[in-house]
Amino acid sequence: MAINKNKILSVIVFLEVFFKLFCTTNITNSSNYGLDWP
């Protein structure tokens, strides 16, 4: 259980950091990406 909890927490933290980085990059280079986010 502890190992699974740590894995899940690691994934959540990684996704959070990745999402923040992606959002920052997307906002700065929005013109370079032709992506439409809802």
C-alpha positions, 0 to 999 in steps of 0.5 A: 500500500505504501509503495502504491501511495508513493507511486501515485503521489510521484505521478501526481507531482510529476503531472502537476509540474509537467502541466505547469510547464506545459501551460507556461510554454503554451501561453508564451508560444501560443502562436506556435501551437495551433491548439484549441483548449476548451 
